[in-house]
Amino acid sequence: MENYAFRLGHHEPRFGGGVCGFDLETNSAADHSKNVFVFNNLYDYESSIPSAGSGICLQDPYKGVNHGLVVAMNNIIIGGREDVLYRFMSNGFFLNGLKGCQIRNNYVYRTGQNAIQAYLIEGCIIEDNDFESTGGGGNYTVSTESAVNNIFRRNNYRDRPGLKINVQAGFLEVCGKGNVYEQNLINGRDVRAVATQPCGTK
């Protein structure tokens, strides 16, 4: 809770990639991912290090006995501010294998790829998040693969006027099932269409 992480990336020697502001990443079915709470943090990727990674990574594909509730709430994730070329963060959230997770009331600004990129999540609630100038280059703001029975509700996407970067709002669901989308907005308008792809096409 209440951490400020800034200029994230590898500095000496300097190279980009591979750094999460917060990283939950299990390595076996015995590892713990139960009752993990990431609240009220600021992850600030504004730096001279391009492509420094994702803001919050929450991953547990093993689903062992210690697999359980993971909540990320009230976090601010900034991928860059004024630079017209670079967005120093790949994804706001990178999710993998979670069941019953909650991603609520977070702010994500400027991503090179997705505000949320998720694989194999089930029964999660993703709601009341604010996505500003995210996506781009063929990447939707929210992209899921093999996601089942999740709720995406009251998420708000908006463009920042005058920001000269490529962005892409909307949802892409690949090989998903039973997901519900309610009251999501793009620049103030209700999102009534979700892009879908069958399995094995991404």
N, C-alpha and C positions, 0 to 999 in steps of 0.2 A: 504493500500500500504506500501511496504518496512518495514514489521515487521519481527522480528526474534524470533520465539518461539522455545524453546529448553527444553529438559528433561520433556516433556509433560506427564501427568499422575497424579494420586493421590499420594501425598507424605506423608501426616500425617493425618490419618493412611495410610500406603502405601498399595495400591492394584492396579491391572491393570484394563484396560477396560474402555470404555465409554467416552473417551476424544477425541474430534476433534480439530485439530489445528485451524481451522476456522469452525464455525457451523452456517449455515442458516437453521433454522428448525421452520417452521410455525406450529401453533397449531389450527388454524381455518381458514375459508375462508376469514375472515376479515383481517388477518395478511398480512404484506407486503413482497413481494419477487420480486419487480419490480426495474430494474436498480440497480442491486447489482454487484459490480465489485471487484474482488479479484486479485490484480496485484502485482508481484515483491516481493513475500514473501518467507521466508525460514522457513519450519517446520521441525525441527530436533528431531527425536525420539530416537536418540542415548542416552541411559540411562541405569540405572540398574533396570528399572521398565518394566517387560515383558508385552506384549499385551496391549499397552496403547491406542489403538483406531485407528481412521482413520485420514489422513492428512487434507483433506478438505471435509466437508459434506455440500451438497447443496440440501435441501429438501423442496418441497412445493407440497404435494399431493392434496391440497384442490382446487386449480385452481379458486380462487375467483377473485373479480374485481381488486385486487392489485397484481395479478399474471403476471409476465412479464420477461423481459430480465435479465439473470444471466450470467456473464462472469468470468471465471477463466483463467488467462493468465500469463505466465512468472514466475510461481512459482516453487520452488525447495522443494521436499518432500523426506526426508531421513528416512528410517526405521531401520537403523543400519549400522555399518561399518565393523568391523573386526571380531565380534563374530561369530563363526562357527555354533552356535546353534540357538540363538535368533534372530528373526526379531521383533523389538519392535512395529511395526505398522501393523494393520490388512490390511487396504486398503489405497491406495493413495487418491483416490476420491470415495466418496459414494454419488450417485445421486439418487433422487427420485422425480418423478412427474413433472419435469421441461419441459417447452415447449420453443423451440427456443434458448436453452442455447448454449454457446460457451466455449469449453474446448480446449485451444490452447497453444502450445509452452511451456508445462510444463515438468519438469524432475521428475521422480519417481524412487527411488532406494530401493530395498529390501522390499517386502511386504510378510506378512504371508498368505494373500489371493490374492486379485486382485489389479492391478494398478488402474483399474476403475471397480467398481461394480455399476450397474445402473438398476433402476426399473421404468417402465412407463414413460420414457422420449420420447419426440416427437419433431421432426424437429430440433434437435440439430446438431451442427457441432463440431466434435471431431477430431482435426487435428494437425499435426506437433509436437506431443508429443514424448518424449524420455523415454522409459521404460527400466530400467537396472536391470536384475536379479529379476524379479517380478513373481507373480504366484507361483504355487507349491502345492503339496499335493492334486492334483485333481482340483485345481483352475486355470482357464485360466487367462492370463494377463488382458484381457478385458472380462467381463461377463455382459450380459444384459438380462433382462426379461421383456416381454411385451413392447419392444421398437419399435417405429413406425417412419418410414420416417426420419431416422437420417443418417448423412454422417460421415464415419470414413475414414480419408484420411491422407496419409503421416505420419502415426505413425510408430515409429521405436523401435523395441525390440532388445535388445542385452544382451548376457551373459557376465559377468565379469570373465575373465580367472582365474582359481585357487580358485574361491569362492566355498566352500564346503557346499552348501545348495541346497535343491531341488527347482527347478524353473519350470515354465510351460508357455511357450509363447502361442500366438494365441488368437482367439476370440471364445467365446461361445455365441450363440444367442438362448434364450428360448422363444418360443411363440412370435417371432418378425414378423414384416411385413414391407416391403418397405425400408429396410435399405440398404445403399450403402457402399461398401468397395473398396477403391481405393489406390493403390500405398503404401500399408503398408508393412513394412519389418520385417523379423526375421533374425537377424544376417546377414544382407545385402541381403537377398533373398526375392523376392516379395511373399507375402502371397496370394495364390490363392484359398485357401479353408477355409471356416468358419464352425466350428462345430455348428450344429443346433439341437434343440430338440423341439418337439411339446408341446403345452400347457399341464400343469399338470404333467410333467415328471421329473422336477428337484427335 
